[in-house]
Amino acid sequence: MLRNAANPRSVVCHPFRTSFQPASRLNSTDAQSHKSPPRDFGARIVLATKRLAIHPSPNKRVPIPRAQRAEGSEEEKRLLRPYVLSARLQKLCDDDNLDTAILTLRNAPLDAQNAIVWNLVMREALKIKRSKLAFQLYIDMKRRGFHPTIRTFLTMFGGLCILDDWPLRTKQLDSLNTLFENYKDYVEQLKRHDPSSSDLVVAPVSGYFKILGDTGQWQKMFEVYQDMDSEGPLAPNQFVYTAMFRAIQKRGTSTTGGADSDMRLENARDVKHLWRQMVKRSQKTPSFPVDSHLIVNALVVLGLGSPADQLFAFDIVRDYLGLTKPGEEPHPPQIPHSPHVLTEALHLCNITSKPRLCIHYFQQVRDRPLKQGEKSILTQIHMEHVLRAYAALSAMGSLDESHQVLETLEWMLEQDVLGNSAMRPSLSTYTLVLNACWRGKDWASAARTFELMTGYHADAFRDPSEGGSEVPMMDQRSQGRNMVPNARAMSFLARTALVSRDQANLRQCLRMIAHLGVDDALSERVRKSDRDSSPERLLSKQVPATSRDPEYYVAKLADDLVRLVKEARGGEGDTGEEKKWLALQAKAKQFLRAHPLPKRTPVLEERPLGSARGLAATENVVEYALTKRSMKT
């Protein structure tokens, strides 16, 4: 026993037995415990644990500090974290390997997956318009036991609502409706447990309404709207109402004739009703502002309604934009002016046959004093609405509008030179000016417009006895400022010369057209861009432009050339110049034989304000509404 005690490694410490230990390795407390070992079983365990802590077994593994671990060793291995997996999946998606990313996610450990990781691949699938795959991923996520969060619904509806081909995805509508029902169940359950949760949002409803409008399910949209809360975080907000207004705009657009007119009246009534409900809720909720997007989409629908609906639209413009009629007291605007809301306000004036009010709105915005550092919101798009208004006034017989429209064009060019490039006129701008000159029978303004558009001096095309030149001078300008007129512009230029009934003007116009050439203009009938930039898309949008408008203007130019040459020739013999004109006439006649002038004229080409009967009916209704309102006040 003593021999074994001399070797400390031969001594075995057992928690349930007493054994000898070298005195040198025992402290005073342990020595006392060996002399009188405790009889209690629990006390023996505590005593044995202390001994092992003081004298660890040589076979026990001691942890290695993190700084001393070897890279790649067994101690360095860790479980795959969700954020690490997300980074890997995002890199695969950025490299256009979405299918590989989905396979990696499905084979990843469940500990590395969560709703956030699944939201990532659903978002990437919707980015490339793979909506069916996104629905499959949503189902796979739920099968693996991961519950969707509000971010899941925001991701799904946010990606689905930007798809523009929903009429071709009708088989996925059942999945869409199921997704929306899941969202409703989620927010209802969350509302019961935590009514103040920040996840109680109605943003998915806006995306759902947009899709319902694209697929023609307007009745279902109204049913969902009626089931929404009247107050609280799940009540309709400005985004929901904006989505509803946009969806209503699409109702009836595929029909024609009387049904389309009836549908527009119904659309205006629905928007007016929704607007009044929206105003009441916005007054009760400080976080519910009436913004410019709401106003724009409401004006689009109301402007196509009855005269009473149009009057309601002008009230919105006055109350929220502060733009008043002549003679009314100015109103402070409730929302800041923005380019898109001003565009719709000017357009509203033109489609309701109020061109003078359009010009008055423009003057109020132009004359408004700007704050330091503030820039004007007026752009070339707004100015084209103003030019359409001037053209409409010229068609009514006013003779001064052609001078004003030319002054407006020169003011736009001045603003462009001063640094406001948004005011730079385009080809459609010059065409609208020439349209107003034709209606006002003002050849001098048309010739000046030709100078500003092409850079050529109009006087150089006069008769030689009046200072004309065989080689016309051209001002050198920066790229994009000198423009070649298209078929529409040339047609308006020729018609302006014809209505002037002046032989000198006819010859000057022929020289302009002959110098520019008509080959490109007569081939414009196949250009889609020419159709889209039509200046005669009405002075309104009541009837959309059709694909036959370019054919009309090209054929109209050919017809105008035939008349122009016929009336410009003196009949004393064919000079060298007249032979060129006759060649133009022959080319125009050949074109007309192959492409006769269409019987259908573009929308309101001849009567931009509509029929006299329609104007009288509109005026009577508006007068009655104004009288009735004044009596109530």
For each residue, the residues with C-beta under 8 A, 3 or more apart:
1: 4 5 20
2: 5 6
3: 6 7
4: 1 7 10 11 20
5: 1 2 11 20 22
6: 2 3 22
7: 3 4 10 11
8: 11 21 22 25
9: 58
10: 4 7
11: 4 5 7 8 19 20 21 22
12: 19
13: 19 21 48 51 52 55
14: 17 19 48
15: 44 45 47 48 49
16: 44 48
17: 14
18: 34 37
19: 11 12 13 14
20: 1 4 5 11 34
21: 8 11 13 25 26 30 34
22: 5 6 8 11 25 26
23: 26 31
24:
25: 8 21 22 55
26: 21 22 23 30 31 34
27: 30 31 54
28: 31 32
29: 32 33
30: 21 26 27 33 34 50 51 54
31: 23 26 27 28 34 35
32: 28 29 35 36
33: 29 30 36 37 38 47
34: 18 20 21 26 30 31 37
35: 31 32
36: 32 33
37: 18 33 34 44 47
38: 33 43 44 47
39: 43
40: 43 44
41: 44 45
42: 45 46
43: 38 39 40 46 47
44: 15 16 37 38 40 41 47 48
45: 15 41 42 48 49
46: 42 43 49 50
47: 15 33 37 38 43 44 50 51
48: 13 14 15 16 44 45 51 52
49: 15 45 46 52 53
50: 30 46 47 53 54
51: 13 30 47 48 54 55
52: 13 48 49 55 56 57
53: 49 50 56
54: 27 30 50 51
55: 13 25 51 52
56: 52 53 60 62
57: 52 60
58: 9
59:
60: 56 57
61:
62: 56
63:
64: 68 69 75
65: 68 69
66: 69
67:
68: 64 65
69: 64 65 66 73 75 76
70: 73 76
71: 76
72: 76
73: 69 70 76
74: 77
75: 64 69
76: 69 70 71 72 73
77: 74
78: 81
79: 109 111 112
80: 84 85 108 109 111 112
81: 78 84 85 112
82: 85 86 112 113 114 116 117
83: 86 87
84: 80 81 87 88 112
85: 80 81 82 88 89 104 105 108 112 113 117
86: 82 83 89 90 116 117 120
87: 83 84 90 91
88: 84 85 91 92 101 104
89: 85 86 92 93 101 104 105 117 120 121
90: 86 87 93 94 120
91: 87 88 94 95
92: 88 89 95 97 98 100 101 104
93: 89 90 96 97 98 101 120 121 124
94: 90 91
95: 91 92
96: 93
97: 92 93 100 101
98: 92 93 101 102 121 124 125 128 130
99: 102 103
100: 92 97 103 104
101: 88 89 92 93 97 98 104 105 121 124
102: 98 99 105 106 121 133 137
103: 99 100 106 107
104: 85 88 89 92 100 101 107 108
105: 85 89 101 102 108 113 117 118 121
106: 102 103 140
107: 103 104
108: 80 85 104 105 112 113
109: 79 80 112 113
110: 113 144 145
111: 79 80
112: 79 80 81 82 84 85 108 109 117
113: 82 85 105 108 109 110 117 118 144 146
114: 82 117 118 146
115: 118 119 141 146 147 148 149 151 152
116: 82 86 119 120 151
117: 82 85 86 89 105 112 113 114 120 121
118: 105 113 114 115 121 122 137 138 140 141 146 152
119: 115 116 122 123 149 151 152 155
120: 86 89 90 93 116 117 123 124
121: 89 93 98 101 102 105 117 118 124 125 137
122: 118 119 125 126 134 137 138 141 152 155 156 159
123: 119 120 126 127 155 159
124: 93 98 101 120 121 127 128
125: 98 121 122 128 130 131 133 134 137 159
126: 122 123 129 130 131 134 155 156 158 159 160 162 163
127: 123 124 159
128: 98 124 125
129: 126 163 165
130: 98 125 126 133 134
131: 125 126 134 135 159 160 163 169 172
132: 135 136 172
133: 102 125 130 136 137
134: 122 125 126 130 131 137 138 156 159 160
135: 131 132 138 139 172 175 179
136: 132 133 139 140
137: 102 118 121 122 125 133 134 140 141
138: 118 122 134 135 141 142 148 152 156 179
139: 135 136 142 143
140: 106 118 136 137 143 144
141: 115 118 122 137 138 144 146 148 152
142: 138 139 145 146 147 148
143: 139 140
144: 110 113 140 141
145: 110 142
146: 113 114 115 118 141 142
147: 115 142
148: 115 138 141 142 152 153 182 186
149: 115 119 152 153 199
150: 153 154 186 187 199 201
151: 115 116 119 154 155
152: 115 118 119 122 138 141 148 149 155 156
153: 148 149 150 156 157 179 182 183 186 204
154: 150 151 157 158 201 203 204
155: 119 122 123 126 151 152 158 159
156: 122 126 134 138 152 153 159 160 179 204
157: 153 154 160 161 179 183 203 204 206 207 208
158: 126 154 155 161 162 203 207
159: 122 123 125 126 127 131 134 155 156 162 163
160: 126 131 134 156 157 163 176 207 211
161: 157 158 206 207 208 210 211
162: 126 158 159
163: 126 129 131 159 160 166 169
164: 214
165: 129 168 169
166: 163 169 170 211 214 215
167: 170 214 215
168: 165
169: 131 163 165 166 172 173
170: 166 167 173 215
171: 174
172: 131 132 135 169 175 176
173: 169 170 176 177 215
174: 171 177 178
175: 135 172 178 179
176: 160 172 173 179 180 208 211
177: 173 174 180 181
178: 174 175 181 182
179: 135 138 153 156 157 175 176 182 183
180: 176 177 183 184 204 208 224
181: 177 178 184 185
182: 148 153 178 179 185 186
183: 153 157 179 180 186 187 204
184: 180 181 187 188
185: 181 182 188 189
186: 148 150 153 182 183 189 190
187: 150 183 184 190 191 199 200 234
188: 184 185 191 192
189: 185 186 192 193
190: 186 187 193 194 197 199 200
191: 187 188 194 195 197 200 234
192: 188 189 195
193: 189 190 197
194: 190 191 197
195: 191 192 200
196:
197: 190 191 193 194 200
198: 201
199: 149 150 187 190
200: 187 190 191 195 197 232 233 234
201: 150 154 198 204 233
202: 205 206 228 233 234 235 236 237 239 240
203: 154 157 158 206 207 239
204: 153 154 156 157 180 183 201 207 208
205: 202 208 209 224 228 236 240 243
206: 157 161 202 203 209 210 239 240 242 243
207: 157 158 160 161 203 204 210 211 243
208: 157 161 176 180 204 205 211 212 224
209: 205 206 212 213 221 224 225 240 243 244 247
210: 161 206 207 213 214 243 246 247
211: 160 161 166 176 207 208 214 215
212: 208 209 215 217 218 220 221 224 247
213: 209 210 216 217 218 221 243 246 247 248 249 250 251
214: 164 166 167 210 211 247 250
215: 166 167 170 173 211 212
216: 213 250 251
217: 212 213 220 221
218: 212 213 221 222 247 248 251
219: 222 223
220: 212 217 223 224
221: 209 212 213 217 218 224 225 244 247
222: 218 219 225 226
223: 219 220 226 227
224: 180 205 208 209 212 220 221 227 228
225: 209 221 222 228 236 240 244
226: 222 223
227: 223 224
228: 202 205 224 225 234 235 236 240
229: 232 234 235
230: 235 281
231: 235 281 284 285
232: 200 229 235
233: 200 201 202
234: 187 191 200 202 228 229
235: 202 228 229 230 231 232 281 285
236: 202 205 225 228 240 241 278 281
237: 202 240 241 285 288
238: 241 242 278 282 288 289 290 291 293 294
239: 202 203 206 242 243
240: 202 205 206 209 225 228 236 237 243 244
241: 236 237 238 244 245 274 278 294
242: 206 238 239 245 246 293 294 297
243: 205 206 207 209 210 213 239 240 246 247
244: 209 221 225 240 241 247 248 274
245: 241 242 248 249 271 274 294 297 298 300 301
246: 210 213 242 243 249 250 297
247: 209 210 212 213 214 218 221 243 244 250 251
248: 213 218 244 245 251 267 270 271 301
249: 213 245 246 253 267 297 300 301
250: 213 214 216 246 247 253
251: 213 216 218 247 248 263 266 267
252: 255 259 260 262 263 264 266 267
253: 249 250 260
254:
255: 252 259 260 263
256: 259 260
257: 260 261
258: 261 262
259: 252 255 256 262 263
260: 252 253 255 256 257 263 264
261: 257 258 264 265
262: 252 258 259 265 266
263: 251 252 255 259 260 266 267
264: 252 260 261 267 268 301 304 305
265: 261 262 268 269 305 306 309
266: 251 252 262 263 269 270
267: 248 249 251 252 263 264 270 271 301 304 305
268: 264 265 271 272 301 302 304 305 306 309
269: 265 266 272 273 305 309
270: 248 266 267 273 274
271: 245 248 267 268 274 275 298 301 302
272: 268 269 275 276 302 305 309 312
273: 269 270 276 277
274: 241 244 245 270 271 277 278
275: 271 272 278 279 298 316
276: 272 273 279 280
277: 273 274 280 281
278: 236 238 241 274 275 281 282 290 294
279: 275 276 282 283 290
280: 276 277 283 284
281: 230 231 235 236 277 278 284 285 288
282: 238 278 279 285 288 289 290
283: 279 280
284: 231 280 281 288
285: 231 235 237 281 282 288
286:
287:
288: 237 238 281 282 284 285
289: 238 282 335
290: 238 278 279 282 294 295 320 334 335
291: 238 294 295 335
292: 295 296 335 336 338 340 341
293: 238 242 296 297
294: 238 241 242 245 278 290 291 297 298
295: 290 291 292 298 299 316 320 321 335 341 344
296: 292 293 299 300 340 341 344
297: 242 245 246 249 293 294 300 301
298: 245 271 275 294 295 301 302 313 316
299: 295 296 302 303 313 316 317 344 345 348
300: 245 249 296 297 303 304 344
301: 245 248 249 264 267 268 271 297 298 304 305
302: 268 271 272 298 299 305 309 310 312 313 316
303: 299 300 309 310 313 347 348 351 352
304: 264 267 268 300 301 351 542
305: 264 265 267 268 269 272 301 302 308 309 310
306: 265 268 309 310 621
307: 310 311 352 618 621 622 625
308: 305 311 312 621 625
309: 265 268 269 272 302 303 305 306 312 313
310: 302 303 305 306 307 313 314 348 352 622
311: 307 308 314 315 622 625 626
312: 272 302 308 309 315 316
313: 298 299 302 303 309 310 316 317 348
314: 310 311 317 318 325 348
315: 311 312 318 319
316: 275 295 298 299 302 312 313 319 320 321
317: 299 313 314 320 321 323 345 348 361
318: 314 315 321 322 323 324 325 328 331
319: 315 316 331 334
320: 290 295 316 317 333 334 335
321: 295 316 317 318 333 334 335 337 341 342 345
322: 318 330 331 332 333 334
323: 317 318 345 361 364 365
324: 318 328 329 330 331 364
325: 314 318 328 357 360
326: 356 357 360
327:
328: 318 324 325 331
329: 324
330: 322 324 364
331: 318 319 322 324 328
332: 322
333: 320 321 322 336 337
334: 290 319 320 321 322
335: 289 290 291 292 295 320 321 338 341
336: 292 333
337: 321 333 341 342 365 377
338: 292 335 341 342 377
339: 342 343 377 379 381 382
340: 292 296 343 344
341: 292 295 296 321 335 337 338 344 345
342: 321 337 338 339 345 346 361 365 377 378 382
343: 339 340 346 347 381 382 385
344: 295 296 299 300 340 341 347 348
345: 299 317 321 323 341 342 348 349 361
346: 342 343 349 350 358 361 362 382 385 386 389
347: 303 343 344 350 351 385 540 541
348: 299 303 310 313 314 317 344 345 351 352
349: 345 346 352 354 355 357 358 361 385 389
350: 346 347 353 354 355 358 385 388 389 392 539 540
351: 303 304 347 348 538 539 540 541 542
352: 303 307 310 348 349 618
353: 350 392 609 610 615 618
354: 349 350 357 358
355: 349 350 358 359 388 389 390 392 393 539 609
356: 326 359 360 389 393
357: 325 326 349 354 360 361
358: 346 349 350 354 355 361 362 385 386 388 389
359: 355 356 362 363 386 389 390
360: 325 326 356 357 363 364
361: 317 323 342 345 346 349 357 358 364 365
362: 346 358 359 365 366 378 382 383 385 386
363: 359 360 366 367
364: 323 324 330 360 361 367 368
365: 323 337 342 361 362 368 376 377 378 382
366: 362 363 376 378
367: 363 364
368: 364 365
369:
370: 374 375 376
371: 374
372:
373:
374: 370 371
375: 370 420
376: 365 366 370 420
377: 337 338 339 342 365 382
378: 342 362 365 366 382 383 422 423
379: 339 382 383 422 423
380: 383 384 412 422 423 424 425 426 429
381: 339 343 384 385
382: 339 342 343 346 362 365 377 378 379 385 386
383: 362 378 379 380 386 387 408 412 423 425 429
384: 380 381 387 388 428 429 432 535
385: 343 346 347 349 350 358 362 381 382 388 389
386: 346 358 359 362 382 383 389 390 408
387: 383 384 390 391 405 408 409 429 432 433 436
388: 350 355 358 384 385 391 392 432 539 608
389: 346 349 350 355 356 358 359 385 386 392 393 539
390: 355 359 386 387 393 394 401 402 404 405 408 436
391: 387 388 394 395 401 405 432 435 436 439 539 608
392: 350 353 355 388 389 395 396 539 608 609
393: 355 356 389 390 396 398 401
394: 390 391 398 399 401 402 405 436 439 440
395: 391 392 439 607 608 609
396: 392 393 609
397:
398: 393 394 401 440
399: 394 402 440 441 442
400: 403 404
401: 390 391 393 394 398 404 405 436 440
402: 390 394 399 405 406 436 437 439 440 441 442 445
403: 400 406 407 442 445
404: 390 400 401 407 408
405: 387 390 391 394 401 402 408 409 432 433 436 437 445
406: 402 403 409 410 433 437 445 448 449
407: 403 404 410 411
408: 383 386 387 390 404 405 411 412
409: 387 405 406 412 413 425 429 430 433 449 452
410: 406 407 413 414 452
411: 407 408 414 415
412: 380 383 408 409 415 416 423 424 425 429
413: 409 410 416 417 424 425 452
414: 410 411 417 418
415: 411 412 418 420 423
416: 412 413 420 421 423 424 425
417: 413 414
418: 414 415
419:
420: 375 376 415 416 423
421: 416 424
422: 378 379 380
423: 378 379 380 383 412 415 416 420
424: 380 412 413 416 421 481
425: 380 383 409 412 413 416 429 430 452
426: 380 429 430 533
427: 430 431 453 483 485 486 489 533
428: 384 431 432 533 534 535
429: 380 383 384 387 409 412 425 426 432 433
430: 409 425 426 427 433 434 449 452 453 483 485 489
431: 427 428 434 435 485 486 488 489 492 535
432: 384 387 388 391 405 428 429 435 436 535
433: 387 405 406 409 429 430 436 437 445 449
434: 430 431 437 438 446 449 485 489 492 493 496
435: 391 431 432 438 439 492 535 536
436: 387 390 391 394 401 402 405 432 433 439 440
437: 402 405 406 433 434 440 442 443 445 446 449 492 496
438: 434 435 441 446 492 495 496 499
439: 391 394 395 402 435 436
440: 394 398 399 401 402 436 437 445
441: 399 402 438 496 499 500
442: 399 402 403 437 445 446 496
443: 437 446 447 496 497 500 502 505
444: 447 448
445: 402 403 405 406 433 437 440 442 448 449
446: 434 437 438 442 443 449 450 492 493 496 497
447: 443 444 450 451 458 508
448: 406 444 445 451 452 458
449: 406 409 430 433 434 437 445 446 452 453
450: 446 447 453 454 456 458 485 493 512
451: 447 448 454 455 456 457 458
452: 409 410 413 425 430 448 449
453: 427 430 449 450 482 483 485 489
454: 450 451 474 482 483 484 485 516
455: 451 474 475 476 477 481 482
456: 450 451 460 461 472 473 474 475 512 515
457: 451 460 472 473 474 475
458: 447 448 450 451 461 462 508 512
459: 462 466 467 468
460: 456 457 468 469 471 472 473
461: 456 458 468 472 508 511 512 515
462: 458 459 466 467 468 504 508
463: 466 468 504 507 508
464: 467 468
465: 468
466: 459 462 463 504
467: 459 462 464
468: 459 460 461 462 463 464 465 508 511
469: 460 472 473
470:
471: 460
472: 456 457 460 461 469 515
473: 456 457 460 469
474: 454 455 456 457 482
475: 455 456 457 482
476: 455
477: 455 481 482
478: 481
479:
480: 483
481: 424 455 477 478
482: 453 454 455 474 475 477
483: 427 430 453 454 480
484: 454 516 520
485: 427 430 431 434 450 453 454 488 489 490 493 516 521
486: 427 431 489 490 521 524 530
487: 490 491 521 522 524 530 550 553 554 556 557
488: 431 485 491 492 530 534 535 536 553
489: 427 430 431 434 453 485 486 492 493
490: 485 486 487 493 494 513 516 518 521 557
491: 487 488 494 495 553 556 557 560
492: 431 434 435 437 438 446 488 489 495 496
493: 434 446 450 485 489 490 496 497 509 512 513
494: 490 491 497 498 509 513 557 560 561 564
495: 438 491 492 498 499 560
496: 434 437 438 441 442 443 446 492 493 499 500 509
497: 443 446 493 494 500 502 505 506 508 509 564
498: 494 495 501 506 560 563 564 567
499: 438 441 495 496
500: 441 443 496 497 505 506
501: 498
502: 443 497 505 506
503: 506 507 567 568 570
504: 462 463 466 507 508
505: 443 497 500 502 508 509
506: 497 498 500 502 503 509 510 564 567 568
507: 463 503 504 510 511 568
508: 447 458 461 462 463 468 497 504 505 511 512
509: 493 494 496 497 505 506 512 513 564
510: 506 507 513 514 564 565 568 581 584
511: 461 468 507 508 514 515 577
512: 450 456 458 461 493 508 509 515 516
513: 490 493 494 509 510 516 518 561 564 584
514: 510 511 517 580 581 584
515: 456 461 472 511 512
516: 454 484 485 490 512 513
517: 514 520 521
518: 490 513 521 522 557 561 584 587 588
519: 522 523
520: 484 517 523 524
521: 485 486 487 490 517 518 524 554 557
522: 487 518 519 525 554 557 558 587 588 591
523: 519 520 526 527
524: 486 487 520 521 527 530 550 553 554
525: 522 550 551 554 595
526: 523
527: 523 524 530 531 550
528: 531 532
529: 532 533
530: 486 487 488 524 527 533 534 550
531: 527 528 534 545 547 549 550
532: 528 529
533: 426 427 428 529 530
534: 428 488 530 531 537 545 549 550 602
535: 384 428 431 432 435 488
536: 435 488 539 545 549 602 603 604 605
537: 534 541 544 545 603
538: 351 541 542 543 545 603 604 608
539: 350 351 355 388 389 391 392 536 604 608 609
540: 347 350 351 603 604
541: 347 351 537 538 544
542: 304 351 538 603
543: 538 603
544: 537 541
545: 531 534 536 537 538 549 602 603
546: 549
547: 531 550
548: 551 552 598 600
549: 531 534 536 545 546 552 553 602
550: 487 524 525 527 530 531 534 547 553 554
551: 525 548 554 555 595 598
552: 548 549 555 556 597 598 600 601 602 605
553: 487 488 491 524 549 550 556 557 602
554: 487 521 522 524 525 550 551 557 558 591 595
555: 551 552 558 559 591 592 595 596 597 598
556: 487 491 552 553 559 560 597
557: 487 490 491 494 518 521 522 553 554 560 561 588
558: 522 554 555 561 562 588 589 591 592 595 597
559: 555 556 562 563 588 592 597
560: 491 494 495 498 556 557 563 564
561: 494 513 518 557 558 564 565 584 585 588
562: 558 559 565 566 585 588 589 592
563: 498 559 560 566 567
564: 494 497 498 506 509 510 513 560 561 567 568
565: 510 561 562 568 569 581 582 584 585
566: 562 563 569 585
567: 498 503 506 563 564
568: 503 506 507 510 564 565 581
569: 565 566 578 581
570: 503
571:
572:
573:
574: 578 579 582
575: 578 579
576: 579 580
577: 511 580 581
578: 569 574 575 581 582
579: 574 575 576 582 583
580: 514 576 577 583 584
581: 510 514 565 568 569 577 578 584 585
582: 565 574 578 579 585 586
583: 579 580 586 587
584: 510 513 514 518 561 565 580 581 587 588
585: 561 562 565 566 581 582 588 589
586: 582 583 589 590
587: 518 522 583 584 590 591
588: 518 522 557 558 559 561 562 584 585 591 592
589: 558 562 585 586 592 593
590: 586 587 593 594
591: 522 554 555 558 587 588 594 595
592: 555 558 559 562 588 589 595 596 597
593: 589 590 596
594: 590 591
595: 525 551 554 555 558 591 592
596: 555 592 593
597: 552 555 556 558 559 592
598: 548 551 552 555 601
599:
600: 548 552
601: 552 598 605 606
602: 534 536 545 549 552 553 605
603: 536 537 538 540 542 543 545
604: 536 538 539 540 607 608 609 610
605: 536 552 601 602 608
606: 601
607: 395 604 610 611
608: 388 391 392 395 538 539 604 605
609: 353 355 392 395 396 539 604 615
610: 353 604 607 614 615
611: 607 614 615
612: 615 616
613: 616 617
614: 610 611 617 618
615: 353 609 610 611 612 618 619
616: 612 613 619 620
617: 613 614 620 621
618: 307 352 353 614 615 621 622
619: 615 616 622 623
620: 616 617 623 624
621: 306 307 308 617 618 624 625
622: 307 310 311 618 619 625 626
623: 619 620 626 627
624: 620 621 627 628
625: 307 308 311 621 622 628 629
626: 311 622 623 629 630
627: 623 624 630 631
628: 624 625 631 632
629: 625 626 632 633
630: 626 627 633
631: 627 628
632: 628 629
633: 629 630
